[in-house]
Structures are given as structure tokens and as C-alpha cells.
Amino acid sequence: MKRILAICIIFLGNWQLHAQQNIHETVYSHLSAQDLIVGETLHFNNYVFSSQTGRLSDLSRLLYIELLDESGQSVHQLKMPLSQGTGSGSIYLPSDLPTGNYHFVAYTRWMKNFGDFYHQRITIVNPYQVPKISTEEEQRWSVEFRAEGGTFLANAKNKVVLRITDQYKRGVSVAGKIISKSKDFSLAVKTDEFGFFNGIITPDVEETYQLILEKDGGFIFHDLPKATAGGESQFSVVGTQDLLITKLTSFDREKYSLGELRVYDNRELILSRPAALNTSISLDKKNLPAGLLRLELIMDGDKPKERLIWNGGVSALKGAVKLGSKGVLEKVNYAYELVDSAHVSVSVEKVDYPSHLVSMQAYSLFENKINLGLSASFYDSVTVEQLDAVLIFAQWAAPKNMPAEVKWLPEHRNGLVQGKVINSEGQTVEQVSLGLALPGILPQMTAGVTDGSGRFVLAYDLLYASDDPRIAVLNHEEDLQVQVEPEFYISYPVFENPPLRFDSVSVARFIQRSIYNQIENAYHRSETDSAEQIDTNQFGQVKSYRLDDYTRFSTIRDTFIELIFEVGVSKNESNYKFRMRSKDLPSTMLDQQPTLILLDGAFVSNQEAMELSPYLVERIDILNRRYYFGSLIFDGIISIHTKDGDRGGADIVGSSLALADVTYKESQALTIPSPQNNPRFPNYQDLVHWDPHVQLTGDRLDLSFYTSEVLGLFEIRIEGVTPAGQPISRRAYFEVH
């Protein structure tokens, strides 16, 4: 107990230092699959890293995970421990889940201060239920227009980007044209599969332009914004092999105004140059960091301009490789050149189409900064020109600074319970003592005092958290209420749920997959966990009275009077009182502090303890010395343990506290055993290889696994991070015939 209190004191004293070193955490989860059926298991490995450095974070040691249905209701919650920023787990999908879109979210308690979380949409199919077929609905398009640098400037060449999406934020490939209303101008438009188009427009002053798109045999019209004729400047970038040339242009070519060009790498200012209107500034690419950079132009009398650029080629982003065809139950060997000491996870999964799950690299370098929701296939096929157009369209997510008031402390070493204490009038009450009792095989108790705002933070050991924790106000006569903050988010933004389409081929595929899954489950050898009952004490040196070793008396009161010398029992009317005969306090100091009474690790009143049947009690532990518990003091502790651990039907003090389970069982590495060693064992797995924790000891990853008896397209995914904080993403595809 003293160890837990010491940890708590150290933690509360030093968490600010850790927070300053890693003010903004980010989560990425490598999921084993994007489409599953009920009866299967979703495996995942989580990476918690610093948004500032990209390195794995050790600030938080606990991750919160939820699986939400289409309505945003949670169907599964769990907490899992983190070790140096990583932790793996799994969620079994029960047979009562309906077919639909589901949303995997993950975050740390510290991230709740910023409203952050990781989100990924997956599909779950229930072949045992008739799916709810989505009715065909009219596709509704949204048109977004961006000019480079944020200004659509008249009488100047403007790089412009259009993005057309449907109501589910999916890109729409469509043809059309941009025309002027009063002059003979026409620009053909054809968006790509992600909904993007980029081109050059030199708008005339006071001219209006319109986008015309073909849809369902007809046309839709969208007015573009008017070009700016004065007051603002245009900020454009031209890239050569060695240079980035920034141009600062105003409508009035003779206008001269001073300003500043700033270059940011992530959130750090790395370069600042004086700037002037109607001039150019050349930046040597070799002197700039590789990757995504933000250029900001600040001019006198003009609002700031922003331009995102990618310094480097795109070959490193294209992680997909085609490996050709493989046979059934064939051994596959493949090697990747990576970075020494990198931490990666590997999945090899049957897919019906290339993955839409965002990669670690794309998420870390792009999606976490610009939030466009682009699929992994975009980065597989992207060109330098296409990426530049997307960055013209994109807007940099504003950095989230430390909030003025930190509500959620990071769980650096222990789990935390936070809340407040209020009186009958709804007012918070300060300097109130509280206790958190966690019964179980290894019971624990923690205590604290509310601050000047009536709030409290109680730490508990995650390893020994029970399924029936209780929290109570201690030694206070006023009727007070404890309000505990929920562990998980109460609500989330509305996530997109595109309609699911099932044709005869996909239906047949899911039925076959369900049959294969049943066969696998029939042959599955489950390993049961054996829990050893540990007889331990949470308060150190105590004297234990096992009642089977003595003559049993008919009441607990007689048991104390006849057997337990250290405790005196008195009764005033109907109220019982314990008087501890302390071995380290003179008699004049006794009864100055209360005696703590516990029943199976939970708080209990003197009356309830005395009314307990002694035939239900296994032992009574006595600590007859003064015990300092944080800011609380007890003149001894009486801990009663029943035979069945069920408190003998007694009413305990305090309200039940709903703490989600902490899952310590990590996702295990899975692979198909050698068919030569198991020639008669069926192998119908879609997930043929999963390894959540690969710690490289060199710069080479050698993969070796067997294919299953399932035919079709398989995807190898490798996700991870280097010691320097660089994200790693590799993908490969092969066909099994």
C-alpha cells in the first residue's frame, strides 16, 4: 500500500514534466482486417507517439478502446496497458452483432484534454441474419474549390483545385467543364477516383465562372468564387529539382509591401526570410527537412497565406508491391529492408480488394495533419503533381496547445478515478476524505481528499483492479454524493456510414467464409487460464485469526470479545463501536482517530460487520497500530474475509463504480503451422499471419509463413515506427490459386 502511495506522489509531482516533453499524444492502430464476419476476432496493435517528434511516447500507460455501431453506441469497451508506447489486443465479434459499419476508436486519457482520438471504420457481416439492405438513394455531390495560397487573384495565373465528394465524403469521378458567363472561356474538368481535379485559370476582373458537371444524363451547376482584384496577394510555389521558388504577386504589379516568409516542419519554425510583394524567394531543398512542410506568408495589411508542400519524391509513399501468384499451403518468404531497432507489426490477410485502411505512414505524415480521409490506395498511385494539387487543396490542422485547465491527468503509472463531491444542494465540498476500495484476490484501497473545487483524483494499481470497485466518503456526517467522471467519451462526432452493397458474389463469399470459420472453431484448441488464489495482505504486517482454528462463537461480537484481544467492542443503544488496543500508542491517544473496517476488501459499517454470521467468515486480519493512509489516519484496521468472498449478504458502504476491464492478455502471434507437420488439420484462415510485436535487431525483416486453403487476393501489411520517430508502412499483394 505504501508503494502505491509513493508511486502516486511521484506521479502527481512529475506528470507536468512528462507532459511538457510530450504535450500532444497521437494514436495509430494497426488493425488485422478491414472486413470481418461475426465469430472472428479483430486483432490490433496500437502505437502511441508524440505528434511533435513522432517517437513512441511513454507518457500514458493505459489506452481506451471502443467499438461503436452505426448509431454511435458502444458495443465493446476495453482498457489495455501500454509499454513504451505500444500495446496489442483483440476483440471477439459475437454472433448477435448485426451487419453494418462499425467504428474503432482509441485514445489515452491525456488526449481527452484536446478532444482527440484515433478512428477507423470497418465492416462486420453477420451471415446468420438477414442483412438490412440499404435502399438506393440519390448521390448528393459537394463541390469544394481552392486556389493556391488561398487567393483567387484576377489577371494572374492561378493553380486551382476542385474536390467533388458524395454525402459520405467519398471522392466522385465525374466529367464537366468550367466556363465564363460573359466571355468565351472553357476548361475541361475530369476528377480522378478520389474526386480531385487541378488546373490553371487566369480570371478576368469582374468575370464570373461556373462549373458544369454531368450527372444522370443531365447537368448540375456550381458558381465559383469571384477573383480578387486588389487588397490581397497571391502566394504560389514552383518546384524545380533543387529549388522551391515562392512567388508573391499582387493585382497591382507596382505595389511594394514588406512581410515575412516562414517555413514550419510540423509545428517548429525552421526558417524565416524577409519577403516583398511582386518578388520571388528561392529556397534550396537540400537545406529543408524532407517531408511535409508548411509555408506561411505574412504581409503588411494582408491576412496570412498558407501553402503546404512535400519536399521529396513520392516513391517512398508507394508501399504496395505485387508478389505474383502462390499455391495453396505454400511457404512464402519475403524480406524487407527497414531500419535497425524499428518496432513493427505484421498482418497477412485475405482481402476482396486493396486495403482502404490508412497506413501508419500516411496517417503520421498526412492524415493527422490535414485530415482529408484519403484511402491507402491514394498513396500507392499518387504522383508528385497529384500530391501537390492535394496539398494546395488541403488546410493545415491548427496545432492544439495545452488547454488553460488540464482536466484529465495522464495515467503514467496507475489507473485514475476522477470526480467531485457535492452536498444535497448540489454544491461542491472541499477537504472531504474519500476511499476507493477494490476487492478481489489482491484487494487494494486508496484514499484522497477533495481540493478547493471539491474535486479529487484517486490512483489505483491496474494489475489488481476488481470487477466490483466501491467509492465512498469517509468519516463525514453530512449526506454527500460522489460524482465520478466517465472513463470513456460520452459521445463522438457523427461518423460517415456509407451504404453496404452485397451482390451474389460477395454473399457467396461471406457464406463460404462463415463455413470456414465454423470449421476452424471446431478444431480450435482453446487454452484456459488458471488463476492461482493468492493469500496476501494489503496492509503489511497483520495478525490473522482463522476461525476454523478456534471454537466458533455464535456472534461476531462474541468472537471479538473471546478471541481477538487487540480489539474491544462496545455497544451504545444499537450502535457498535470498535476500540483498537494499539501497540504503538499510549492509552491517552486511543480513539482519537476512527478504526477502518473492511469486509472482503470493501468499506462496511460497524453495524453490518457485527450482524455478519461468524460461520460465513474465514478469517479476520487485525492491524493494531496507527495507519497513515495519504492524508487520512486510522487507529488500526479490521479486515474481515468471508469464505466465499461474497460479503455474506452485508450492505457495504459506498457506491458501485463502473470501471472497464483492463485487458492484460495481449494479442498473440498467429501463423499457419507447417502443413507437413499437420497434414490432416484444416487451414481455412483468412488471417494467415499476424505478429503484433516485431522488434528488429538489424535493418532487415525476414517474413516466412504458409498460405491457407482459402483462395483469392492476400495483403501483407507492415506498420511501425523507427527509434527516430519515422513512420514505417509497407504493403504487398499476392494471389492464391
C-alpha positions in Angstrom: 0.0 0.0 0.0 2.8 2.4 0.9 4.4 1.5 -2.5 1.2 2.6 -4.3 1.0 5.8 -2.3 4.6 6.6 -3.1 4.1 6.0 -6.8 1.0 8.3 -6.7 3.0 11.1 -5.0 5.9 10.8 -7.5 3.4 10.7 -10.4 1.4 13.7 -9.4 4.6 15.6 -8.8 6.3 14.8 -12.1 3.5 14.4 -14.7 3.9 18.0 -15.7 7.5 17.4 -16.8 6.4 14.4 -19.0 3.5 16.4 -20.4 5.9 19.2 -21.4 8.2 16.8 -23.2 5.2 15.2 -25.0 2.4 17.7 -24.9 0.3 16.1 -27.7 -0.1 12.3 -28.0 -1.4 10.6 -31.1 -2.6 7.0 -31.6 -2.4 4.8 -34.6 -3.9 1.3 -34.6 -2.8 -1.4 -37.0 -5.9 -3.5 -37.5 -5.6 -7.1 -38.7 -8.6 -6.7 -41.1 -11.0 -4.2 -42.7 -13.9 -6.6 -43.3 -14.9 -9.3 -40.8 -17.7 -11.7 -40.0 -19.2 -12.5 -36.6 -17.4 -15.3 -34.9 -14.0 -13.9 -36.0 -11.5 -11.9 -33.9 -10.3 -8.4 -34.7 -6.6 -8.1 -33.7 -4.8 -4.8 -33.3 -1.5 -3.3 -32.3 -1.5 0.3 -31.1 1.2 2.9 -31.4 1.0 5.9 -29.1 3.5 8.5 -30.3 4.3 12.2 -29.9 2.8 14.5 -32.5 5.9 16.7 -32.1 8.7 14.2 -32.5 7.0 11.1 -33.9 8.7 9.0 -31.3 6.8 6.4 -29.2 5.5 8.0 -26.1 5.9 6.8 -22.5 3.6 9.4 -21.0 0.5 7.3 -20.9 0.4 3.7 -19.8 -3.3 3.0 -20.5 -5.3 3.1 -23.7 -9.0 3.3 -24.1 -10.6 1.4 -27.0 -14.2 1.3 -28.1 -16.1 -0.4 -31.0 -19.1 1.6 -32.0 -22.0 0.7 -34.2 -23.5 2.9 -36.9 -25.6 4.9 -34.4 -22.5 5.7 -32.3 -23.5 3.2 -29.5 -20.6 1.3 -27.9 -20.8 -2.5 -28.5 -17.4 -3.2 -26.8 -15.2 -1.2 -24.4 -11.8 -2.2 -23.0 -8.7 -0.6 -21.4 -5.3 -2.0 -22.2 -1.9 -1.3 -20.8 0.9 0.3 -22.9 4.6 -0.4 -22.6 6.8 2.3 -24.1 4.0 3.5 -26.4 2.8 0.1 -27.8 0.2 -2.5 -26.8 -1.7 -5.1 -28.6 -5.1 -6.7 -28.1 -8.1 -8.3 -29.7 -11.9 -8.1 -29.8 -14.0 -11.2 -30.4 -17.1 -10.4 -32.5 -20.2 -12.1 -31.0 -22.9 -13.7 -33.2 -25.5 -11.1 -32.2 -23.8 -8.2 -34.0 -25.9 -7.0 -37.0 -24.3 -6.4 -40.4 -23.1 -2.9 -40.8 -20.4 -0.3 -40.5 -18.5 -0.2 -37.2 -16.0 2.3 -35.9 -12.9 1.5 -34.0 -11.7 4.4 -31.7 -8.7 4.6 -29.4 -7.2 7.3 -27.2 -5.4 7.9 -23.9 -6.9 9.8 -21.0 -4.4 12.6 -21.7 -5.7 13.0 -25.2 -9.2 13.8 -23.9 -7.9 17.3 -22.9 -7.6 18.0 -26.6 -10.7 16.1 -27.7 -8.5 13.8 -29.8 -8.9 10.1 -30.7 -8.0 7.7 -33.4 -10.8 6.5 -35.7 -11.0 3.8 -38.3 -14.2 2.4 -40.0 -14.5 -1.3 -40.6 -17.3 -3.6 -41.9 -18.8 -6.5 -39.9 -21.1 -9.0 -41.7 -23.4 -11.3 -39.9 -24.2 -14.2 -42.3 -26.7 -15.7 -39.8 -29.0 -12.7 -40.0 -30.9 -11.2 -42.9 -28.9 -8.1 -43.7 -30.7 -4.7 -43.7 -30.4 -3.8 -47.4 -29.8 -0.1 -47.9 -32.2 1.4 -50.3 -30.8 3.2 -53.3 -30.5 6.9 -52.6 -29.6 9.7 -54.9 -26.0 10.6 -54.8 -25.6 14.1 -53.5 -22.4 15.9 -54.5 -20.4 18.6 -52.7 -18.0 20.8 -54.6 -15.1 22.4 -52.9 -12.8 25.0 -54.6 -9.3 26.1 -53.5 -6.9 28.5 -55.1 -3.2 28.1 -54.3 -2.2 30.2 -51.3 -5.9 30.9 -50.6 -6.3 33.8 -53.0 -8.0 33.6 -56.4 -6.3 36.6 -58.0 -7.6 38.4 -61.1 -5.3 38.9 -64.1 -2.8 36.2 -62.8 -2.3 32.5 -63.4 -3.9 30.6 -60.6 -3.4 27.0 -59.7 -6.8 25.8 -58.7 -8.1 22.5 -57.2 -11.6 21.1 -57.2 -12.7 18.3 -55.0 -16.1 16.6 -55.5 -17.4 14.2 -52.9 -20.7 12.5 -52.2 -22.7 12.7 -49.0 -20.3 10.1 -47.4 -17.2 12.1 -48.2 -16.1 9.7 -50.9 -14.5 11.1 -54.0 -16.6 11.2 -57.2 -15.0 10.7 -60.6 -17.0 12.9 -63.0 -16.5 14.9 -66.2 -17.5 18.6 -66.8 -16.1 21.9 -67.6 -15.5 25.4 -66.2 -16.9 28.3 -68.3 -17.1 32.0 -68.0 -20.5 33.6 -68.1 -19.7 36.6 -70.4 -16.6 35.6 -72.3 -15.5 32.6 -74.4 -13.6 30.6 -71.8 -13.8 26.9 -71.3 -11.7 24.5 -69.2 -12.4 20.7 -69.4 -12.7 19.1 -66.0 -12.3 15.4 -65.1 -11.9 14.4 -61.5 -9.9 11.3 -60.6 -11.2 8.4 -58.5 -10.6 10.4 -55.3 -12.6 13.4 -56.5 -9.7 15.8 -57.3 -9.0 18.0 -60.3 -6.4 20.6 -60.8 -5.8 23.2 -63.5 -4.8 26.7 -64.4 -7.2 29.7 -64.6 -6.4 33.3 -65.4 -9.6 35.1 -64.3 -10.6 38.4 -65.6 -11.7 41.3 -63.4 -15.4 41.2 -62.5 -15.8 38.0 -64.6 -17.9 35.1 -63.1 -17.1 31.4 -63.6 -19.3 28.4 -63.4 -18.6 24.7 -63.0 -20.9 22.4 -65.1 -20.9 18.7 -64.2 -22.7 15.8 -66.0 -24.9 13.8 -63.8 -27.6 11.1 -64.6 -27.9 12.3 -68.2 -28.3 16.0 -67.1 -26.2 18.8 -65.7 -25.6 20.4 -62.3 -24.2 23.9 -62.0 -21.9 25.4 -59.3 -20.7 29.0 -59.2 -17.0 29.6 -58.5 -16.0 32.5 -56.3 -15.1 35.8 -57.9 -11.5 36.6 -58.4 -9.9 39.2 -56.1 -9.0 42.4 -57.9 -7.0 44.1 -55.1 -6.1 44.2 -51.5 -4.7 40.7 -51.2 -1.8 38.9 -52.7 -1.3 35.6 -54.4 1.2 33.1 -52.9 2.4 30.4 -55.3 5.2 27.9 -55.3 7.1 26.4 -58.2 9.3 23.4 -57.6 12.4 22.5 -59.6 14.8 19.6 -59.0 16.8 21.6 -56.5 14.7 24.7 -55.5 11.4 25.8 -54.2 10.6 29.2 -55.8 7.9 31.2 -54.0 6.2 34.0 -55.9 4.4 36.8 -54.1 2.0 38.5 -56.6 -0.5 41.3 -56.1 -3.1 42.7 -58.5 -1.2 45.9 -58.6 2.2 44.9 -60.0 3.8 48.1 -58.9 2.7 47.7 -55.3 5.6 47.1 -52.9 5.0 45.8 -49.4 7.2 44.1 -46.9 6.5 40.9 -45.0 7.9 37.6 -43.8 8.0 34.1 -45.3 8.1 31.4 -42.6 8.7 27.6 -43.1 7.4 25.1 -40.5 8.4 21.5 -40.1 5.4 20.0 -38.2 5.0 22.7 -35.5 8.5 24.0 -35.4 9.6 27.2 -37.1 12.7 26.2 -39.1 13.2 29.2 -41.4 12.3 32.8 -41.7 13.0 35.1 -44.7 12.1 38.7 -45.4 9.6 38.9 -48.2 8.3 41.6 -50.5 5.3 41.8 -52.9 5.9 41.1 -56.6 9.2 39.3 -55.9 10.4 35.7 -55.7 12.3 33.8 -53.0 14.3 30.7 -53.8 14.7 28.0 -51.1 17.3 25.2 -51.5 15.5 21.9 -51.0 18.7 20.3 -49.5 18.6 22.9 -46.7 15.0 22.0 -45.8 13.8 18.9 -43.9 12.3 16.1 -46.1 8.6 15.6 -45.9 5.6 17.8 -45.4 6.3 21.4 -44.8 4.1 24.4 -44.2 4.9 27.8 -45.8 3.3 30.9 -44.3 3.4 34.3 -45.8 2.6 37.3 -43.6 2.4 40.7 -45.4 1.5 44.1 -44.0 -2.2 44.8 -44.4 -3.0 41.3 -45.7 -4.2 38.2 -44.0 -1.7 35.3 -43.6 -1.3 33.0 -46.6 -0.5 29.3 -46.3 0.9 26.7 -48.6 1.7 23.1 -47.9 4.4 21.4 -49.9 6.0 18.0 -50.0 9.8 18.2 -50.0 10.9 15.0 -51.7 9.8 12.3 -54.1 6.7 10.1 -53.7 8.4 6.8 -54.3 8.8 6.3 -50.6 5.0 6.6 -50.2 4.2 3.9 -52.6 4.4 0.9 -50.3 2.4 -1.7 -52.4 4.3 -4.4 -54.2 2.8 -7.2 -56.3 4.3 -10.6 -55.5 2.5 -12.7 -58.1 0.8 -16.0 -57.5 1.2 -18.5 -54.8 -0.2 -22.0 -54.3 -2.4 -23.5 -51.5 -0.4 -24.2 -48.3 2.7 -22.9 -49.9 5.5 -21.3 -48.0 6.0 -17.6 -48.6 9.4 -15.9 -47.9 9.8 -12.2 -48.3 12.3 -9.7 -47.0 12.1 -6.0 -46.3 14.9 -3.6 -45.8 13.9 -1.5 -42.8 15.6 0.5 -40.0 17.7 -1.0 -37.2 15.7 -1.4 -33.9 12.4 -0.4 -35.5 9.2 -1.7 -33.9 6.7 -3.1 -36.4 3.7 -5.3 -36.6 2.8 -7.6 -39.5 -0.5 -8.9 -40.9 -1.3 -11.1 -43.9 -5.0 -11.2 -44.6 -7.4 -12.2 -47.3 -8.9 -9.1 -48.9 -11.6 -8.7 -51.6 -10.0 -5.5 -52.8 -6.8 -3.5 -51.8 -7.0 -2.1 -48.3 -8.7 1.2 -47.6 -7.2 1.2 -44.1 -5.0 4.2 -43.7 -1.3 3.3 -43.2 0.9 4.4 -40.4 3.0 6.5 -42.8 0.0 8.3 -44.4 -1.6 8.9 -41.0 1.5 10.2 -39.4 2.7 12.3 -42.3 -0.6 13.5 -43.8 -3.9 12.5 -42.3 -3.1 13.5 -38.8 -2.1 17.0 -40.1 -4.6 17.7 -42.9 -7.5 15.3 -42.2 -8.6 14.6 -45.8 -9.6 11.0 -45.1 -7.7 9.6 -48.2 -7.5 5.8 -48.5 -4.3 3.8 -48.7 -4.7 3.3 -52.4 -4.3 7.1 -53.0 -0.8 7.0 -51.7 0.0 3.8 -53.7 -0.7 5.6 -57.0 0.0 9.2 -56.2 2.2 11.3 -58.5 4.2 14.4 -57.5 1.8 16.6 -59.4 -1.2 14.9 -57.8 0.2 15.2 -54.3 1.0 18.9 -54.8 -2.6 19.5 -56.0 -4.0 17.8 -52.9 -1.7 19.9 -50.7 -3.0 23.0 -52.4 -6.5 21.9 -51.5 -5.6 20.8 -48.0 -5.6 23.0 -45.0 -3.2 22.5 -42.1 -4.9 21.4 -38.9 -4.3 24.1 -36.3 -1.9 22.9 -33.6 -3.6 22.2 -30.3 -1.8 23.9 -27.5 -2.0 23.0 -23.9 -5.5 23.8 -22.6 -5.8 26.6 -20.0 -7.1 24.0 -17.5 -6.0 20.4 -17.5 -8.9 18.2 -16.5 -7.6 14.7 -17.4 -4.2 13.7 -15.9 -2.2 11.2 -17.9 -2.2 7.6 -16.5 1.5 7.3 -16.3 1.9 4.5 -13.8 -1.5 3.9 -12.3 -5.2 4.0 -13.2 -7.0 7.1 -12.2 -10.5 7.8 -10.9 -11.5 11.5 -11.1 -14.7 13.3 -10.0 -16.1 15.6 -7.4 -18.1 15.5 -4.2 -21.3 17.5 -3.8 -23.8 18.2 -1.0 -27.6 17.9 -1.0 -27.8 21.4 -2.6 -25.5 20.5 -5.5 -22.5 22.5 -4.3 -19.0 21.0 -4.3 -17.5 20.3 -1.0 -13.8 20.7 -0.3 -11.5 18.9 2.1 -13.6 15.7 2.1 -11.9 12.4 2.6 -12.7 9.6 0.1 -11.8 6.0 -0.2 -11.6 3.7 -3.2 -11.8 0.0 -2.4 -11.1 -2.7 -4.9 -11.9 -6.1 -3.6 -10.6 -9.3 -5.2 -7.8 -11.8 -5.0 -5.4 -9.0 -4.3 -7.6 -6.3 -2.7 -6.4 -2.7 -2.6 -7.5 0.6 -1.2 -6.6 4.1 -2.0 -7.7 7.4 -0.5 -7.6 11.1 -1.0 -9.1 14.5 -0.2 -11.1 16.9 -2.4 -9.3 20.1 -3.4 -10.7 23.7 -3.1 -13.0 23.0 -6.0 -14.4 19.8 -4.5 -12.6 17.6 -7.0 -10.5 14.5 -6.4 -8.1 12.2 -8.1 -7.6 8.6 -6.8 -4.9 6.3 -8.2 -5.2 2.5 -8.2 -3.0 -0.3 -9.3 -4.2 -1.5 -12.7 -3.0 -5.0 -12.2 -5.2 -5.7 -9.3 -8.4 -3.8 -10.3 -11.5 -5.8 -9.4 -14.9 -6.2 -11.0 -16.7 -4.5 -8.1 -14.9 -1.4 -7.0 -16.5 0.9 -4.5 -16.0 4.6 -3.7 -17.2 6.2 -0.5 -16.9 9.4 1.6 -15.1 8.5 4.8 -15.7 9.9 8.3 -18.2 12.6 7.3 -21.6 13.0 8.9 -23.2 15.2 6.1 -25.0 13.3 3.4 -22.7 13.8 0.4 -22.7 12.4 -3.1 -19.7 11.3 -5.1 -19.9 12.1 -8.8 -17.3 10.2 -10.9 -16.2 11.3 -14.3 -16.9 8.7 -17.0 -13.8 6.9 -18.3 -14.8 6.9 -21.9 -16.0 9.7 -24.1 -19.8 10.3 -23.6 -20.3 11.0 -27.3 -18.4 11.2 -30.6 -18.8 13.2 -33.8 -21.2 11.7 -36.3 -19.1 9.2 -38.4 -19.9 8.5 -42.0 -21.7 5.2 -42.7 -21.7 4.5 -46.5 -24.4 2.0 -47.5 -23.2 -1.6 -47.8 -23.8 -3.2 -51.2 -24.0 -7.0 -51.5 -24.0 -8.8 -54.8 -24.4 -12.5 -55.4 -20.6 -13.0 -55.5 -20.0 -11.2 -52.1 -22.9 -13.0 -50.5 -21.5 -16.4 -51.6 -18.1 -15.3 -50.3 -19.4 -14.5 -46.8 -21.3 -17.7 -46.6 -18.2 -19.7 -47.5 -16.2 -17.7 -45.1 -18.7 -18.4 -42.3 -18.5 -22.2 -43.0 -14.7 -22.0 -42.9 -14.8 -20.1 -39.6 -17.0 -22.8 -38.1 -14.6 -25.5 -39.2 -11.7 -23.5 -37.7 -13.6 -23.0 -34.4 -14.4 -26.7 -34.3 -10.7 -27.6 -34.5 -9.5 -24.8 -32.3 -7.7 -25.8 -29.1 -8.5 -23.3 -26.5 -6.1 -22.6 -23.7 -7.7 -21.9 -20.4 -6.1 -19.5 -18.0 -5.5 -20.9 -14.5 -5.8 -18.3 -11.7 -3.9 -19.2 -8.6 -5.6 -18.0 -5.4 -3.1 -15.9 -3.6 -3.4 -15.4 0.1 -1.9 -12.0 0.6 -2.4 -8.9 2.7 -2.6 -5.3 1.5 -1.6 -3.7 4.8 1.7 -5.5 5.5 2.3 -7.0 9.0 -1.1 -8.0 10.4 -2.3 -10.7 12.8 -4.7 -13.1 11.2 -7.3 -15.1 13.1 -8.6 -18.1 11.1 -11.8 -19.0 12.8 -11.6 -22.7 11.9 -8.5 -22.9 14.2 -10.7 -21.8 17.2 -14.0 -22.7 18.8 -16.6 -20.8 16.8 -18.9 -18.5 18.7 -22.5 -17.7 17.8 -21.9 -14.0 17.0 -19.2 -11.8 15.6 -19.3 -9.7 18.8 -18.5 -12.8 21.0 -15.8 -13.8 18.5 -14.1 -10.4 19.0 -14.6 -10.5 22.8 -13.3 -14.1 23.3 -10.7 -14.4 20.6 -9.3 -11.1 19.4 -7.5 -9.4 22.3 -6.4 -6.4 20.1 -10.0 -5.1 19.6 -12.5 -4.1 22.2 -16.2 -4.0 21.3 -18.8 -1.8 23.0 -22.4 -1.1 22.2 -24.4 2.1 22.8 -28.1 1.5 22.2 -28.0 -0.1 18.7 -24.6 1.3 17.7 -21.5 -0.8 17.9 -18.0 0.7 18.4 -14.6 -0.8 18.0 -11.8 0.2 20.2 -8.4 -0.8 19.0 -5.7 -1.6 21.6 -2.8 -0.2 19.7 0.7 -1.5 20.4 2.4 1.8 19.5 0.1 4.4 21.1 -0.5 5.2 24.7 -4.0 4.8 26.0 -4.4 8.5 26.2 -4.2 8.8 22.4 -6.5 5.9 21.6 -9.9 6.6 20.0 -8.7 9.9 18.6 -9.0 8.5 15.1 -11.5 6.0 13.7 -10.9 2.3 13.1 -11.1 1.3 9.4 -13.5 -1.7 8.9 -13.3 -3.7 5.7 -15.3 -6.7 4.5 -13.8 -8.7 1.7 -11.9 -5.5 0.7 -14.9 -3.2 0.8 -15.9 -0.5 3.2 -18.5 -1.6 5.8 -20.2 -0.1 8.8 -19.7 -1.3 12.3 -23.3 -2.4 12.5 -23.1 -4.5 9.3 -19.9 -6.1 10.5 -21.4 -7.1 13.8 -24.5 -8.6 12.2 -22.5 -10.9 10.0 -22.7 -14.6 10.7 -19.4 -15.9 12.1 -20.0 -19.2 10.3 -19.5 -17.4 6.9 -16.2 -15.9 8.0 -12.9 -17.5 7.0 -10.5 -15.1 8.8 -10.2 -11.7 10.5 -7.0 -9.7 10.0 -6.0 -7.1 12.6 -3.6 -4.2 12.3 -3.4 -2.7 15.8 -1.2 0.3 15.1 -1.8 3.7 13.7 -2.0 3.7 9.9 -1.4 6.7 7.8 -3.3 6.5 4.5 -2.4 9.6 2.5 -4.0 12.4 4.4 -6.1 10.0 6.4 -5.3 8.5 9.8 -6.8 5.3 11.3 -6.1 3.9 14.7 -6.0 0.4 13.3 -7.6 -1.7 10.7 -10.0 -4.7 10.9 -10.3 -6.7 7.7 -12.9 -9.4 7.6 -12.8 -12.1 4.9 -15.7 -14.4 4.2 -15.3 -18.0 2.9 -16.9 -17.3 -0.5 -15.8 -13.7 -0.8 -19.4 -12.5 -1.2 -19.5 -10.3 1.9 -22.1 -12.6 3.4 -25.0 -10.6 2.1 -24.0 -7.5 4.1 -24.6 -4.0 2.8 -21.3 -2.2 2.2 -20.5 1.5 2.3 -20.1 3.5 -0.8 -21.5 3.4 -4.3 -20.5 0.9 -7.0 -18.0 2.2 -9.5 -18.1 1.1 -13.2 -14.5 0.6 -14.2 -13.9 -1.0 -17.6 -11.8 -4.1 -17.5 -8.1 -3.8 -18.1 -7.1 -6.4 -20.6 -3.6 -7.7 -19.9 -3.8 -10.6 -22.4 -2.0 -9.3 -25.5 -2.8 -10.3 -29.0 -0.7 -13.4 -29.7 1.3 -14.0 -32.8 -0.6 -16.3 -35.2 0.6 -18.2 -38.2 -0.4 -21.4 -40.0 1.7 -24.3 -38.9 3.7 -26.3 -41.4 1.2 -28.5 -43.4 3.8 -31.3 -43.4 3.5 -31.5 -39.6 -0.3 -31.3 -39.6 -1.4 -32.9 -42.9 -5.0 -33.6 -41.7 -5.6 -30.3 -39.9 -7.8 -27.9 -41.8 -6.4 -24.5 -42.7 -9.2 -22.2 -43.8 -8.0 -19.0 -42.2 -8.4 -15.6 -43.8 -5.8 -14.2 -41.4 -2.8 -16.4 -42.2 -0.2 -14.5 -40.3 -0.3 -11.9 -37.5 2.7 -10.7 -35.4 1.9 -7.6 -33.3 5.4 -7.1 -31.9 8.5 -7.4 -34.1 11.5 -5.7 -32.6 14.2 -5.6 -35.2 17.8 -6.2 -34.2 19.1 -5.3 -37.6 17.9 -3.5 -40.7 16.2 -6.5 -42.3 12.8 -8.1 -41.7 12.5 -11.6 -43.0 8.9 -12.9 -43.3 8.1 -16.5 -43.6 4.6 -18.0 -43.4 2.3 -20.5 -45.1 -0.7 -19.7 -47.2 -4.1 -21.3 -46.2 -6.6 -23.2 -48.3 -8.5 -20.0 -48.9 -8.2 -18.7 -52.5 -8.0 -15.1 -53.7 -6.1 -11.9 -53.0 -4.0 -11.6 -49.9 -2.4 -8.5 -48.5 0.8 -8.2 -46.4 0.8 -5.1 -44.2 3.8 -3.9 -42.2 3.3 -0.9 -39.9 5.6 0.6 -37.3 7.9 3.3 -36.3 11.7 3.8 -36.1 13.5 4.9 -32.9 13.9 8.3 -34.5 10.1 8.6 -34.9 9.9 8.0 -38.7 6.7 6.0 -39.6 7.1 2.7 -41.5 4.4 1.3 -43.9 4.9 -1.4 -46.4 2.3 -3.4 -48.3 2.4 -6.3 -50.8 -0.2 -8.4 -52.6 -0.3 -11.9 -53.9 -2.9 -14.2 -55.3 -3.5 -17.8 -54.0 -4.8 -20.1 -56.8 
